[in-house]
Amino acid sequence: MAAPMPTNEVALRFREVIVRDLSRHDFECPTFIDASLGVRLALSDKDLSNADLARVVSAEPVLSVRVVALANGAWVRHGGKRVTDVKRAITRIGQHAVRNIAVALALQQMARAKDMLPFRAQAEQVWAHSLEVAVLGHVLSRCCTGINADEAQFAGLVHDLGHFYLMWRAVQIPELAARPGDVRGLVREWHPVVSGVLLNKMGLSETLIRAVNEHEFDAARLSSGSLSQVLALANHCALVPSLSSETTAVDLPSESSPRFGLDEPTARAVLAAHADEVTAMLAALKT
């Protein structure tokens, strides 16, 4: 029986594989990512009426439940009647929100795919973190900037897509598949650029790709009120929760006349003020 390869040698081999992948002109999404996520993204590319989209959504029971649950959130219906059918739910929340729910479900399916089995625990963590960043980004963009909240939510959902690719790639190296903990550092290092490459292959916007590439940057150094700044703040607030239940006193922006620009104290204060909404939105995405 051969001696196990030292960790540093395995890491070097994995790094070489990723560099080679990224340098290829025919870099493609793995089948399990494309099958889960590509179909969901296609929903937003088609010129569908709400009735047509409702028929597509209704064919998937889990997706249907999550769409209706989101439409019945108090922050959406504002005292209106509860809806019980998919078509009315779509009319209430809009087609972009439906796309985001579908993408959230696709990420869950990717995390639980057989291709990810050696990294199942890590993949589940990435899925849960992506949902949290998506919800925080939605609230921050709606309350503090002129950015479309659904687009900010989408950016949060896909910002860590590179994690799934890198874990899938590591599965193909037996030494790494047997020691998934050894991959964490390399995945943290490479996932932003890999996420950007995957999203570029899917034909998504330069603004989104830039935000994903910059999501671990210091938010104070990013363009004020930009998608990059919102995503970086949402990611940081999700990764580093406030150590105190108290928040810095700041003047909260009015949703009727949002201001452009954010800083971390304001972001944390806004999220604290909307904590119930954040919890409810997360629950709807996971129902």
C-alpha positions in Angstrom: 0.0 0.0 0.0 1.5 3.4 -1.0 2.2 5.9 1.7 -0.3 8.9 1.7 0.9 11.9 -0.1 2.0 14.8 2.2 -0.7 17.5 2.5 1.5 20.2 1.0 2.1 18.1 -2.1 -1.6 17.4 -2.5 -2.3 21.1 -2.1 0.2 22.0 -4.8 -1.2 19.4 -7.1 -4.7 20.8 -6.6 -3.5 24.3 -7.2 -2.0 23.2 -10.5 -5.2 21.5 -11.5 -7.2 24.7 -10.9 -4.8 27.0 -12.7 -4.9 24.6 -15.7 -8.7 24.6 -15.6 -9.0 28.4 -15.5 -6.5 28.8 -18.4 -8.5 26.6 -20.7 -10.7 28.3 -23.3 -13.2 25.5 -23.1 -13.7 25.8 -19.3 -17.2 24.5 -18.7 -19.6 24.1 -15.8 -19.6 20.6 -14.4 -22.8 18.7 -15.4 -24.3 18.6 -11.9 -23.9 22.4 -11.6 -25.3 23.1 -15.1 -28.2 20.7 -14.7 -29.2 22.3 -11.4 -28.5 26.0 -11.9 -28.5 26.4 -15.7 -32.2 25.4 -16.0 -33.1 27.7 -13.2 -31.4 30.7 -14.8 -33.1 30.0 -18.0 -36.4 30.9 -16.3 -35.4 34.5 -16.4 -34.3 34.4 -20.1 -37.6 33.3 -21.4 -40.4 35.7 -22.3 -43.0 34.0 -20.1 -46.3 35.3 -18.9 -47.0 34.8 -15.2 -49.5 32.1 -16.2 -46.8 30.2 -18.2 -44.3 30.6 -15.5 -46.8 29.3 -12.9 -47.3 26.2 -15.0 -43.5 25.6 -15.0 -43.2 26.3 -11.2 -46.2 24.1 -10.4 -44.5 21.1 -11.9 -42.1 21.2 -9.0 -43.8 20.8 -5.6 -40.9 22.1 -3.5 -40.4 25.1 -5.7 -44.2 25.8 -5.6 -44.3 25.7 -1.8 -41.4 28.1 -1.5 -42.8 30.6 -4.0 -46.2 30.7 -2.1 -44.4 30.9 1.2 -42.4 33.9 0.1 -45.5 35.6 -1.3 -47.2 35.3 2.1 -44.4 36.9 4.0 -45.6 39.9 6.0 -42.9 42.1 4.4 -44.4 41.3 1.0 -48.1 41.3 1.5 -48.3 44.3 3.8 -51.6 43.2 5.4 -53.1 41.8 2.2 -54.8 38.4 1.9 -52.8 35.2 1.9 -52.4 33.6 -1.5 -52.7 29.9 -1.9 -51.9 29.4 -5.6 -48.7 29.8 -7.6 -50.0 32.3 -10.2 -51.1 34.8 -7.6 -47.9 34.3 -5.7 -45.9 35.1 -8.8 -48.0 38.2 -9.5 -47.3 39.4 -6.0 -43.5 38.8 -5.7 -42.5 39.1 -9.4 -40.6 36.8 -11.8 -37.2 37.8 -10.6 -38.0 36.7 -7.1 -39.2 33.4 -8.5 -35.9 33.0 -10.3 -34.1 33.6 -7.0 -36.2 31.0 -5.1 -35.4 28.5 -7.9 -31.7 29.3 -7.7 -31.8 28.8 -3.9 -33.4 25.4 -4.5 -30.8 24.6 -7.1 -27.9 25.4 -4.7 -29.5 23.0 -2.2 -29.7 20.3 -4.8 -26.0 20.9 -5.7 -25.0 20.7 -2.1 -26.7 17.3 -1.8 -25.6 15.9 -5.2 -23.8 12.6 -5.2 -20.8 14.4 -6.8 -20.3 16.3 -3.5 -20.6 13.4 -1.1 -17.1 13.6 0.4 -17.7 17.3 1.0 -21.4 17.1 2.0 -21.0 19.0 5.3 -19.0 21.8 3.7 -21.4 22.1 0.8 -24.4 22.3 3.1 -22.6 25.2 5.0 -22.0 27.0 1.7 -25.6 26.7 0.8 -26.8 28.0 4.1 -24.3 30.9 4.0 -25.3 31.8 0.5 -29.0 32.1 1.5 -28.1 34.3 4.4 -25.9 36.6 2.3 -28.7 36.8 -0.3 -31.3 37.8 2.3 -29.0 40.4 4.0 -28.1 41.8 0.6 -31.8 42.1 -0.3 -32.6 44.1 2.9 -29.5 46.3 2.6 -30.0 47.2 -1.0 -33.7 47.9 -0.5 -33.2 50.1 2.5 -30.0 51.9 1.7 -29.3 52.0 -2.0 -31.0 52.3 -5.4 -29.9 48.8 -6.4 -32.7 46.4 -7.3 -33.2 44.2 -4.2 -33.8 41.0 -6.3 -30.5 41.5 -8.1 -28.7 42.0 -4.9 -30.3 38.8 -3.6 -29.3 36.9 -6.7 -25.7 38.1 -6.2 -25.7 36.7 -2.7 -27.1 33.4 -3.9 -24.3 32.8 -6.5 -21.4 34.6 -4.9 -19.9 31.3 -3.5 -20.6 29.2 -6.6 -16.9 28.6 -7.0 -17.0 26.5 -3.8 -19.1 23.9 -5.4 -16.8 23.7 -8.5 -13.7 23.4 -6.3 -15.1 20.8 -4.1 -16.3 18.8 -7.1 -12.8 19.1 -8.6 -11.2 17.9 -5.3 -13.4 14.8 -5.3 -11.5 13.7 -8.5 -8.2 13.7 -6.5 -8.5 10.7 -4.2 -6.0 12.0 -1.7 -8.2 15.2 -1.2 -11.5 13.3 -1.3 -10.2 11.3 1.6 -9.2 14.4 3.6 -11.8 17.1 2.8 -10.5 19.4 5.6 -7.3 19.9 3.7 -9.2 21.6 0.9 -10.7 24.4 3.0 -7.8 26.9 2.6 -7.5 26.4 -1.1 -11.2 26.8 -1.7 -11.3 30.0 0.3 -8.4 31.3 -1.8 -9.7 30.4 -5.2 -13.5 30.5 -4.9 -14.1 34.2 -5.9 -12.3 34.0 -9.2 -13.8 30.6 -10.0 -17.3 31.9 -9.2 -16.6 34.8 -11.6 -15.5 32.5 -14.4 -18.5 30.3 -14.0 -20.9 33.2 -14.0 -19.2 34.7 -17.1 -19.7 31.3 -18.9 -23.4 31.6 -18.0 -23.5 35.0 -19.7 -24.3 37.1 -16.6 -23.6 40.8 -16.3 -20.2 42.4 -15.7 -21.5 44.2 -12.7 -22.6 41.0 -11.1 -19.3 39.3 -11.9 -17.3 42.2 -10.5 -19.3 42.1 -7.3 -18.7 38.4 -6.9 -15.0 38.8 -7.6 -14.8 41.5 -4.9 -17.1 40.1 -2.2 -14.3 39.5 0.2 -12.8 42.9 -0.2 -13.0 45.6 2.5 -16.4 47.2 1.8 -15.1 50.6 2.8 -12.8 50.5 -0.3 -15.5 49.7 -2.7 -17.6 52.1 -4.7 -20.2 53.7 -2.4 -23.7 52.2 -2.9 -22.5 49.7 -5.5 -23.6 46.1 -5.8 -20.0 45.2 -4.9 -20.2 47.1 -1.6 -23.6 45.7 -0.7 -22.5 42.1 -1.4 -19.2 42.6 0.6 -21.1 44.0 3.6 -23.7 41.2 3.5 -21.0 38.6 3.2 -19.0 40.1 6.1 -22.1 40.5 8.3 -23.0 36.9 7.7 -19.5 35.6 8.4 -18.9 37.9 11.4 -22.1 38.4 13.4 -22.1 41.3 15.8 -20.5 40.3 19.1 -23.0 42.4 21.0 -26.8 42.6 20.8 -26.4 46.4 20.9 -25.8 48.3 17.7 -24.3 51.6 17.0 -26.8 54.5 17.0 -27.1 55.7 13.4 -29.8 57.5 11.5 -31.5 54.8 9.5 -32.4 55.6 5.9 -36.0 55.8 4.9 -37.2 53.1 2.4 -39.3 55.7 0.7 -36.2 57.7 -0.2 -33.2 55.4 0.1 -29.8 57.0 0.3 -26.8 55.8 -1.7 -23.8 54.5 0.2 -23.3 52.3 3.2 -20.8 51.6 6.0 -20.7 48.7 8.4 -22.3 50.4 11.4 -25.3 51.5 9.2 -25.5 48.0 7.7 -25.6 46.3 11.1 -28.2 48.8 12.4 -30.4 48.2 9.4 -30.2 44.5 9.6 -30.9 44.6 13.4 -34.0 46.7 12.7 -35.2 44.2 10.1 -34.2 41.0 12.0 -37.7 39.5 12.0 -37.8 40.0 8.2 -34.4 38.4 7.7 -35.5 35.4 9.7 -38.8 35.1 7.9 -37.2 35.4 4.4 -34.6 32.7 5.3 -37.4 30.4 6.5 -39.3 30.9 3.2 -36.3 30.1 1.1 -35.7 26.9 3.1 -39.3 25.7 3.5 
